[in-house]
Amino acid sequence: MKNSSFKKLFIILSIIVAVSGFSQGMLLPLISVIFERNGISSSLSGIHATSLYIGVFLSSFFIEGLVRKSGFKYMILIGGAIVALSLLLFPTLKTLSIWFILRLLIGVGDNMLHFSTQTWLTHITPKDKLGRTISVYGFSFSAGFMLGPLLAKLVDVSEILPFIISAILSIITISLVLLIHNEFPSSNVRPINMINTLRNFGDVIKTSWIAFMFPLLYGLFEAGLHSNFPIFGLRNGLDVTSITLILPAFSLGAILFQVPIGMFSDIHGRKKY
């Protein structure tokens, strides 16, 4: 791939993932605040928040096959469309069960989008630039995720406003994918079916299980903080504005060291970092 084409693709994918992070960072505290104001118990609110991650988990079993058949571009479009449509439906379908399904669908759409963008980048990036490229990509998501809670404070103006703004931003950024050509991942020696997908999962866990421990812990902190802290804050006298200013500090810590570590890994190797 030519350098100019790579830069164009990288910029577009980084913008898309930044807005995706923005929507995800907005959604967890926003729904927690709405539930708390409507008298829904914190236990039920926490259980409800798991639906997004259930969607991420379930979609992991079929995304690989879909990407190999349709290519990266169309998987990003489909995932983004699922997220945008789900966000638009939140204000019109206000029941716990339907919101659970919508959050699950957002988890599916987000995973389709992130899997496709990350795999696409690792597929075309030279190994000597992989650390820097992925760290800047991760920086884009973290920056969006950090700013997302700030949108949640618009719930004081209108409960539906954050959903609408987030959906519009998602539609605009996903449309940028139309400006780039579709590509497909490298061919796999194993046929695409559920059994081989499970085998692939098993192989990765056997060889790289230690690498999963850190994202697992980070995910626990992230989900707990963004879904439970708003409830804790409201019950202890904090207003929504104060809560949405405190939450971004978590993502800021990740942003500060993300790019330097990625660049160092290109120079000195990834094993040390």
MONORMO-V474104 format. One record per residue. N is the residue number from 0. RES is the residue in one letter. SS is DSSP state (h for helix, s for strand, l for the rest). PHI is phi in whole degrees, -180 to 180 (none if undefined). OMEGA is omega in whole degrees, 0 to 359 (* if undefined). Layout:
BEGIN
((N | RES | SS | PHI | OMEGA) (N | RES | SS | PHI | OMEGA))
END
This chain:
BEGIN
((0 | M | l | none | 178) (1 | K | l | -65 | 183) (2 | N | h | -60 | 180) (3 | S | h | -66 | 178) (4 | S | h | -67 | 179) (5 | F | h | -64 | 180) (6 | K | h | -62 | 179) (7 | K | h | -62 | 179) (8 | L | h | -63 | 182) (9 | F | h | -64 | 180) (10 | I | h | -64 | 181) (11 | I | h | -64 | 180) (12 | L | h | -65 | 179) (13 | S | h | -67 | 177) (14 | I | h | -64 | 181) (15 | I | h | -62 | 183) (16 | V | h | -72 | 177) (17 | A | h | -66 | 179) (18 | V | h | -70 | 175) (19 | S | h | -62 | 176) (20 | G | h | -63 | 178) (21 | F | h | -60 | 180) (22 | S | h | -65 | 180) (23 | Q | h | -68 | 178) (24 | G | h | -67 | 178) (25 | M | h | -78 | 192) (26 | L | h | -67 | 185) (27 | L | h | -61 | 180) (28 | P | h | -68 | 181) (29 | L | h | -61 | 182) (30 | I | h | -69 | 176) (31 | S | h | -61 | 178) (32 | V | h | -65 | 180) (33 | I | h | -62 | 180) (34 | F | h | -64 | 181) (35 | E | h | -64 | 180) (36 | R | h | -70 | 179) (37 | N | l | -98 | 174) (38 | G | l | 77 | 178) (39 | I | l | -80 | 185) (40 | S | l | -63 | 180) (41 | S | h | -65 | 179) (42 | S | h | -63 | 179) (43 | L | h | -67 | 178) (44 | S | h | -63 | 179) (45 | G | h | -66 | 178) (46 | I | h | -63 | 180) (47 | H | h | -62 | 182) (48 | A | h | -65 | 181) (49 | T | h | -69 | 184) (50 | S | h | -60 | 179) (51 | L | h | -61 | 183) (52 | Y | h | -78 | 172) (53 | I | h | -64 | 177) (54 | G | h | -62 | 177) (55 | V | h | -61 | 183) (56 | F | h | -65 | 184) (57 | L | h | -65 | 183) (58 | S | h | -68 | 181) (59 | S | l | -62 | 184) (60 | F | l | -80 | 183) (61 | F | l | -123 | 184) (62 | I | h | -65 | 183) (63 | E | h | -56 | 181) (64 | G | h | -64 | 181) (65 | L | h | -66 | 179) (66 | V | h | -65 | 181) (67 | R | h | -68 | 181) (68 | K | h | -87 | 187) (69 | S | h | -104 | 182) (70 | G | l | 93 | 184) (71 | F | h | -66 | 187) (72 | K | h | -57 | 186) (73 | Y | h | -74 | 175) (74 | M | h | -69 | 176) (75 | I | h | -65 | 179) (76 | L | h | -62 | 181) (77 | I | h | -66 | 180) (78 | G | h | -62 | 179) (79 | G | h | -64 | 179) (80 | A | h | -65 | 178) (81 | I | h | -62 | 180) (82 | V | h | -64 | 183) (83 | A | h | -62 | 180) (84 | L | h | -65 | 179) (85 | S | h | -63 | 178) (86 | L | h | -63 | 179) (87 | L | h | -69 | 182) (88 | L | h | -82 | 181) (89 | F | h | -54 | 183) (90 | P | l | -69 | 185) (91 | T | l | -96 | 183) (92 | L | l | -123 | 190) (93 | K | l | -96 | 171) (94 | T | l | -133 | 184) (95 | L | h | -59 | 184) (96 | S | h | -66 | 181) (97 | I | h | -71 | 177) (98 | W | h | -63 | 176) (99 | F | h | -61 | 180) (100 | I | h | -66 | 180) (101 | L | h | -65 | 177) (102 | R | h | -66 | 177) (103 | L | h | -62 | 179) (104 | L | h | -65 | 177) (105 | I | h | -64 | 175) (106 | G | h | -61 | 178) (107 | V | h | -63 | 182) (108 | G | h | -63 | 179) (109 | D | h | -62 | 181) (110 | N | h | -68 | 176) (111 | M | h | -60 | 181) (112 | L | h | -67 | 183) (113 | H | h | -70 | 178) (114 | F | h | -60 | 182) (115 | S | h | -68 | 182) (116 | T | h | -68 | 180) (117 | Q | h | -66 | 181) (118 | T | h | -66 | 179) (119 | W | h | -61 | 181) (120 | L | h | -65 | 179) (121 | T | h | -66 | 180) (122 | H | h | -72 | 187) (123 | I | h | -110 | 184) (124 | T | l | -86 | 175) (125 | P | l | -60 | 185) (126 | K | h | -59 | 182) (127 | D | h | -75 | 178) (128 | K | h | -118 | 186) (129 | L | h | -65 | 182) (130 | G | h | -61 | 180) (131 | R | h | -65 | 182) (132 | T | h | -62 | 182) (133 | I | h | -69 | 179) (134 | S | h | -69 | 176) (135 | V | h | -68 | 175) (136 | Y | h | -59 | 178) (137 | G | h | -64 | 176) (138 | F | h | -60 | 180) (139 | S | h | -61 | 179) (140 | F | h | -64 | 182) (141 | S | h | -64 | 178) (142 | A | h | -64 | 177) (143 | G | h | -64 | 180) (144 | F | h | -64 | 179) (145 | M | h | -68 | 182) (146 | L | h | -83 | 182) (147 | G | h | -53 | 180) (148 | P | h | -59 | 179) (149 | L | h | -64 | 178) (150 | L | h | -71 | 182) (151 | A | h | -64 | 181) (152 | K | h | -69 | 175) (153 | L | h | -68 | 175) (154 | V | h | -61 | 177) (155 | D | h | -72 | 177) (156 | V | l | -88 | 178) (157 | S | l | -157 | 182) (158 | E | l | -66 | 184) (159 | I | l | -90 | 186) (160 | L | h | -60 | 179) (161 | P | h | -61 | 179) (162 | F | h | -63 | 183) (163 | I | h | -66 | 181) (164 | I | h | -62 | 180) (165 | S | h | -63 | 179) (166 | A | h | -65 | 180) (167 | I | h | -63 | 178) (168 | L | h | -60 | 180) (169 | S | h | -64 | 180) (170 | I | h | -63 | 181) (171 | I | h | -63 | 185) (172 | T | h | -72 | 178) (173 | I | h | -64 | 178) (174 | S | h | -62 | 179) (175 | L | h | -63 | 180) (176 | V | h | -63 | 180) (177 | L | h | -65 | 182) (178 | L | h | -84 | 183) (179 | I | l | -121 | 182) (180 | H | l | -83 | 179) (181 | N | l | -75 | 174) (182 | E | l | -137 | 181) (183 | F | l | -121 | 177) (184 | P | l | -69 | 178) (185 | S | l | -61 | 180) (186 | S | l | -66 | 181) (187 | N | l | -107 | 181) (188 | V | l | -71 | 179) (189 | R | l | -92 | 174) (190 | P | l | -61 | 182) (191 | I | l | -85 | 173) (192 | N | l | -157 | 186) (193 | M | h | -63 | 181) (194 | I | h | -63 | 180) (195 | N | h | -69 | 175) (196 | T | h | -63 | 178) (197 | L | h | -64 | 177) (198 | R | h | -65 | 178) (199 | N | h | -62 | 177) (200 | F | h | -60 | 181) (201 | G | h | -63 | 180) (202 | D | h | -64 | 181) (203 | V | h | -67 | 180) (204 | I | h | -64 | 180) (205 | K | h | -64 | 186) (206 | T | h | -91 | 189) (207 | S | h | -132 | 186) (208 | W | h | -60 | 182) (209 | I | h | -64 | 180) (210 | A | h | -69 | 181) (211 | F | h | -82 | 184) (212 | M | h | -66 | 182) (213 | F | h | -70 | 174) (214 | P | h | -61 | 178) (215 | L | h | -63 | 179) (216 | L | h | -66 | 179) (217 | Y | h | -62 | 179) (218 | G | h | -62 | 178) (219 | L | h | -63 | 178) (220 | F | h | -63 | 183) (221 | E | h | -62 | 182) (222 | A | h | -66 | 180) (223 | G | h | -64 | 183) (224 | L | h | -67 | 187) (225 | H | h | -78 | 178) (226 | S | h | -102 | 184) (227 | N | h | -100 | 181) (228 | F | h | -62 | 177) (229 | P | h | -56 | 178) (230 | I | h | -67 | 178) (231 | F | h | -59 | 182) (232 | G | h | -65 | 180) (233 | L | h | -63 | 181) (234 | R | h | -76 | 180) (235 | N | l | -114 | 170) (236 | G | l | 91 | 177) (237 | L | l | -81 | 175) (238 | D | l | -88 | 184) (239 | V | h | -63 | 180) (240 | T | h | -61 | 180) (241 | S | h | -64 | 180) (242 | I | h | -63 | 183) (243 | T | h | -74 | 174) (244 | L | h | -89 | 179) (245 | I | h | -79 | 185) (246 | L | h | -58 | 182) (247 | P | h | -62 | 180) (248 | A | h | -60 | 180) (249 | F | h | -63 | 179) (250 | S | h | -71 | 180) (251 | L | h | -61 | 178) (252 | G | h | -61 | 178) (253 | A | h | -71 | 184) (254 | I | h | -66 | 188) (255 | L | h | -58 | 186) (256 | F | h | -111 | 188) (257 | Q | h | -65 | 183) (258 | V | h | -69 | 178) (259 | P | h | -58 | 179) (260 | I | h | -65 | 178) (261 | G | h | -62 | 179) (262 | M | h | -69 | 178) (263 | F | h | -63 | 181) (264 | S | h | -68 | 176) (265 | D | h | -67 | 184) (266 | I | h | -83 | 189) (267 | H | h | -108 | 181) (268 | G | l | 99 | 186) (269 | R | l | -85 | 185) (270 | K | l | -62 | 182) (271 | K | l | -77 | 187) (272 | Y | l | -116 | *))
END
